[in-house]
Amino acid sequence: MADRRVTNTHKDDQGDIMALCAPGAAWSPRGKGDAIRDIDSGVHTYYVQWTDKRTEITVVNGPTGKYLRTDWDNTSRNNLDDLPDC
């Protein structure tokens, strides 16, 4: 199992997270579906290191299917949206 630090995300035209990225990492970019399978199966973990703390990226079962999110500030907003594009 690898613990993968995410620094960027790829978003589609609607702002949905489509891939996790870490420029220079051999695994990057990792598509949404693959990252969800990695997390669900426990094969890999993904996290974001914010200035003040580390937060795990989790899989959420939403009304339109599974998606990726992290919540370092305890809001309903997906903080992955704050990362720069890859």
Backbone as CSV, one residue per row, in Angstrom:
resi,resn,N_x,N_y,N_z,CA_x,CA_y,CA_z,C_x,C_y,C_z
1,MET,0.854,-1.185,0.000,0.000,0.000,0.000,0.889,1.234,0.000
2,ALA,0.512,2.203,-0.799,1.233,3.468,-0.858,0.346,4.589,-0.320
3,ASP,0.972,5.520,0.338,0.318,6.710,0.855,0.688,7.831,-0.116
4,ARG,-0.271,8.298,-0.892,0.001,9.222,-1.993,-0.462,10.637,-1.683
5,ARG,0.480,11.561,-1.762,0.155,12.972,-1.536,-0.348,13.590,-2.835
6,VAL,-1.481,14.262,-2.759,-2.116,14.911,-3.907,-1.904,16.417,-3.787
7,THR,-1.428,17.026,-4.875,-1.197,18.471,-4.872,-2.051,19.214,-5.890
8,ASN,-2.631,18.460,-6.836,-3.433,19.062,-7.905,-4.595,18.135,-8.230
9,THR,-5.598,18.687,-8.907,-6.712,17.872,-9.388,-7.072,18.296,-10.806
10,HIS,-7.619,17.355,-11.541,-8.155,17.663,-12.869,-9.674,17.725,-12.725
11,LYS,-10.266,18.820,-13.171,-11.707,19.023,-13.058,-12.317,19.082,-14.455
12,ASP,-13.546,18.568,-14.575,-14.232,18.673,-15.861,-14.899,20.046,-15.980
13,ASP,-15.631,20.269,-17.054,-16.267,21.569,-17.304,-17.276,21.958,-16.229
14,GLN,-17.801,20.966,-15.506,-18.780,21.238,-14.444,-18.116,21.356,-13.075
15,GLY,-16.781,21.219,-13.021,-16.052,21.339,-11.769,-15.912,20.041,-10.997
16,ASP,-16.367,18.924,-11.579,-16.235,17.630,-10.903,-14.783,17.164,-10.962
17,ILE,-14.301,16.570,-9.880,-12.945,16.050,-9.825,-12.867,14.789,-10.688
18,MET,-12.009,14.805,-11.694,-11.873,13.680,-12.622,-10.553,12.929,-12.446
19,ALA,-9.566,13.557,-11.794,-8.280,12.897,-11.562,-7.555,13.574,-10.409
20,LEU,-6.729,12.785,-9.740,-5.849,13.284,-8.688,-4.441,13.321,-9.262
21,CYS,-3.669,14.344,-8.884,-2.340,14.509,-9.474,-1.310,14.930,-8.443
22,ALA,-0.078,14.574,-8.757,1.102,15.036,-8.031,2.211,15.104,-9.067
23,PRO,2.430,16.272,-9.658,3.417,16.380,-10.728,4.751,15.741,-10.334
24,GLY,5.259,14.893,-11.227,6.521,14.215,-10.992,6.384,12.828,-10.369
25,ALA,5.218,12.505,-9.803,5.008,11.189,-9.202,4.676,10.176,-10.294
26,ALA,5.220,8.974,-10.182,5.011,7.941,-11.201,3.543,7.561,-11.368
27,TRP,2.742,7.682,-10.316,1.333,7.273,-10.362,0.418,8.350,-10.944
28,SER,0.930,9.545,-11.102,0.105,10.702,-11.466,0.057,10.911,-12.972
29,PRO,-1.109,11.267,-13.501,-2.405,11.455,-12.845,-3.117,10.118,-12.628
30,ARG,-3.956,10.079,-11.632,-4.755,8.886,-11.321,-6.209,9.249,-11.517
31,GLY,-6.865,8.591,-12.470,-8.260,8.872,-12.790,-9.183,8.630,-11.602
32,LYS,-10.289,9.314,-11.615,-11.279,9.238,-10.537,-11.681,7.799,-10.228
33,GLY,-12.054,7.035,-11.243,-12.495,5.664,-11.025,-11.415,4.801,-10.395
34,ASP,-10.174,4.949,-10.878,-9.064,4.182,-10.315,-8.779,4.593,-8.876
35,ALA,-8.810,5.888,-8.595,-8.572,6.366,-7.232,-9.667,5.870,-6.284
36,ILE,-10.901,5.882,-6.738,-12.006,5.379,-5.909,-11.790,3.894,-5.606
37,ARG,-11.418,3.102,-6.607,-11.146,1.671,-6.380,-9.975,1.483,-5.419
38,ASP,-8.917,2.297,-5.578,-7.764,2.216,-4.677,-8.178,2.443,-3.226
39,ILE,-8.962,3.483,-2.996,-9.388,3.838,-1.632,-10.347,2.790,-1.080
40,ASP,-11.348,2.416,-1.875,-12.348,1.438,-1.412,-11.712,0.093,-1.064
41,SER,-10.713,-0.307,-1.829,-10.083,-1.611,-1.604,-8.953,-1.551,-0.576
42,GLY,-8.527,-0.349,-0.221,-7.429,-0.198,0.729,-6.054,-0.382,0.106
43,VAL,-5.987,-0.400,-1.224,-4.708,-0.580,-1.911,-3.809,0.637,-1.718
44,HIS,-4.380,1.825,-1.846,-3.625,3.067,-1.657,-4.486,4.057,-0.878
45,THR,-3.820,4.956,-0.187,-4.498,6.098,0.418,-4.028,7.350,-0.309
46,TYR,-4.877,8.350,-0.314,-4.563,9.637,-0.928,-4.850,10.716,0.100
47,TYR,-4.002,11.732,0.148,-4.182,12.793,1.120,-3.714,14.127,0.541
48,VAL,-4.163,15.193,1.189,-3.717,16.551,0.860,-3.064,17.116,2.106
49,GLN,-1.881,17.690,1.947,-1.192,18.343,3.056,-1.460,19.836,2.951
50,TRP,-2.408,20.304,3.735,-2.714,21.735,3.775,-1.668,22.408,4.657
51,THR,-1.675,23.709,4.739,-0.692,24.429,5.534,-0.714,23.977,6.991
52,ASP,-1.914,23.797,7.531,-2.023,23.507,8.957,-2.290,22.052,9.308
53,LYS,-2.664,21.205,8.333,-2.891,19.799,8.660,-3.055,18.947,7.408
54,ARG,-2.950,17.667,7.637,-3.130,16.658,6.591,-4.568,16.160,6.651
55,THR,-5.180,15.985,5.479,-6.522,15.402,5.438,-6.574,14.297,4.394
56,GLU,-7.243,13.226,4.760,-7.411,12.088,3.866,-8.455,12.410,2.797
57,ILE,-8.248,11.885,1.623,-9.253,11.962,0.570,-10.148,10.742,0.755
58,THR,-11.443,10.969,0.766,-12.395,9.898,1.003,-13.313,9.722,-0.204
59,VAL,-13.999,8.595,-0.200,-14.998,8.299,-1.221,-16.365,8.523,-0.604
60,VAL,-17.204,9.285,-1.295,-18.549,9.600,-0.831,-19.550,9.025,-1.823
61,ASN,-20.603,8.419,-1.300,-21.692,7.932,-2.151,-22.716,9.049,-2.287
62,GLY,-22.695,9.734,-3.412,-23.613,10.844,-3.650,-24.828,10.407,-4.445
63,PRO,-25.739,11.333,-4.704,-26.962,11.010,-5.435,-26.714,10.554,-6.876
64,THR,-25.572,10.931,-7.448,-25.267,10.529,-8.829,-24.112,9.540,-8.896
65,GLY,-23.725,8.959,-7.773,-22.632,7.986,-7.747,-21.521,8.400,-6.807
66,LYS,-20.456,7.635,-6.835,-19.322,7.890,-5.951,-18.486,9.054,-6.461
67,TYR,-17.943,9.807,-5.492,-17.014,10.872,-5.851,-15.970,11.025,-4.759
68,LEU,-14.910,11.798,-5.052,-13.796,12.020,-4.137,-13.950,13.359,-3.442
69,ARG,-13.575,13.387,-2.158,-13.609,14.662,-1.443,-12.671,14.634,-0.255
70,THR,-12.355,15.803,0.232,-11.654,15.976,1.493,-12.286,17.169,2.187
71,ASP,-12.218,17.177,3.485,-12.899,18.215,4.257,-12.025,18.650,5.419
72,TRP,-11.081,19.525,5.161,-10.181,19.956,6.228,-10.782,21.060,7.091
73,ASP,-11.826,21.723,6.609,-12.353,22.858,7.372,-13.778,22.633,7.874
74,ASN,-14.244,21.379,7.864,-15.557,21.017,8.405,-16.715,21.785,7.778
75,THR,-16.648,21.995,6.476,-17.751,22.619,5.757,-18.346,21.584,4.803
76,SER,-19.443,21.899,4.180,-20.042,20.978,3.223,-19.371,21.074,1.855
77,ARG,-18.474,22.027,1.693,-17.763,22.250,0.445,-16.630,21.241,0.279
78,ASN,-16.377,20.794,-0.937,-15.280,19.862,-1.215,-13.989,20.650,-1.377
79,ASN,-13.067,20.488,-0.445,-11.832,21.252,-0.486,-10.887,20.840,-1.611
80,LEU,-11.136,19.711,-2.269,-10.326,19.352,-3.433,-10.483,20.395,-4.541
81,ASP,-11.607,21.095,-4.525,-11.836,22.150,-5.521,-10.816,23.268,-5.399
82,ASP,-10.201,23.422,-4.234,-9.241,24.504,-3.994,-7.859,24.228,-4.584
83,LEU,-7.601,22.980,-4.942,-6.284,22.635,-5.482,-6.153,23.116,-6.923
84,PRO,-4.924,23.466,-7.331,-4.739,23.898,-8.714,-4.950,22.740,-9.696
85,ASP,-5.223,23.088,-10.931,-5.430,22.071,-11.970,-4.113,21.404,-12.319
86,CYS,-4.236,20.151,-12.755,-3.038,19.437,-13.187,-3.010,19.309,-14.703
